[in-house]
Amino acid sequence: MRPASVKAESASTRVNLRFAPTVKAMIRQAAQLRQFTLTDFIVRSAQDAAQTVLAEQTRFILPAEQWRAFNAALDAPAKEIPALRRLLTEPSVFEKS
């Protein structure tokens, strides 16, 4: 989930980065193509990468009570969702003639 704007949250800290000139030129060109400032492009790209890493997190630790609740939710019967059942049982748009 990408924030609407990098500047939605006011900047309060500075990060100094060093790039090889060719890398900086490539990043600057990509930022221009997206019509972002260099800073906005770098921040957005870093946010996207961080969100991907966090979403791929496969190991997590819960307190005992939350672990039991988590397992109970996993073991519970599937919830019937009529619209989802229709979606999965009707022919796809690729199968219709």
Secondary structure, DSSP 4 states (H G I P E B T S, - for coil): ---S-GGGS-----------HHHHHHHHHHHHHTT--HHHHHHHHHHHHHHHHHHT-------HHHHHHHHHHHHSPPPP-HHHHHHHHSPPTTT--
